[in-house]
Amino acid sequence: MFAIPLVGLRNIEPRPPLWLRIASASGFAVTLLYVVLSIFPIIDVASWFSFATKISGVVIGLNLVGLAVYLNAARRRAR
């Protein structure tokens, strides 16, 4: 979502305005920071590895569910 104004619209004229590219870069940075802080806790936990594994598993699992929903919808549209 944030990459479209930054990378995906390079070959079109006029280029996206500077304010939109700055807002997209800021949104991407905040999202990346959120993901990193979600995986690696900023408080004391019994096991960092266990915590990171559980959170990463949920994130990866939900992304796989989203991919399955998308592929299922694409297959239905093709029929």
C-alpha positions in Angstrom: 0.0 0.0 0.0 2.8 2.4 0.9 5.0 1.3 -1.9 2.7 2.3 -4.8 3.5 6.0 -4.7 7.2 5.3 -4.0 8.0 2.5 -6.4 4.9 1.4 -8.4 4.3 4.7 -10.1 7.8 5.4 -11.5 6.9 5.2 -15.2 3.9 7.5 -15.2 3.8 11.3 -15.7 3.3 13.3 -13.7 5.0 11.7 -10.8 3.1 11.5 -7.5 3.5 14.8 -5.5 6.3 15.1 -3.0 3.9 15.3 -0.1 2.4 11.9 -1.1 5.8 10.2 -1.3 6.8 11.6 2.1 3.5 10.4 3.7 4.0 7.0 2.1 7.6 6.7 3.3 6.4 7.7 6.8 3.6 5.2 6.8 5.9 2.4 5.7 8.4 3.3 8.4 5.7 3.3 11.1 4.4 -0.1 9.9 7.9 -1.6 9.8 8.6 -0.3 13.3 5.3 -1.7 14.6 6.1 -5.2 13.1 9.6 -5.2 14.6 8.4 -4.1 18.0 5.6 -6.7 17.9 8.0 -9.5 17.3 10.7 -8.4 19.7 9.2 -7.4 23.1 10.2 -4.2 24.7 9.4 -5.6 28.2 10.9 -8.5 30.1 9.5 -11.9 29.1 10.4 -15.4 30.1 11.8 -16.3 26.7 12.4 -13.9 23.8 12.7 -16.8 21.4 9.4 -18.3 22.4 7.6 -14.9 22.3 9.1 -14.1 18.8 8.2 -17.5 17.5 4.6 -17.3 18.6 4.0 -13.8 17.3 5.8 -14.6 14.0 3.7 -17.7 13.6 0.5 -15.7 14.0 1.7 -13.1 11.5 2.8 -15.7 8.9 -0.4 -17.8 9.5 -2.7 -14.8 8.9 -0.8 -13.9 5.8 -1.2 -17.4 4.5 -5.0 -17.2 5.3 -5.2 -13.9 3.4 -3.3 -15.5 0.4 -5.7 -18.5 0.4 -8.7 -16.1 0.4 -7.2 -14.1 -2.4 -6.4 -17.2 -4.5 -9.9 -18.7 -3.9 -11.5 -15.5 -5.0 -9.3 -15.3 -8.1 -10.2 -18.9 -9.0 -13.9 -18.2 -8.6 -13.6 -15.1 -10.9 -11.9 -17.2 -13.5 -14.9 -19.6 -13.7 
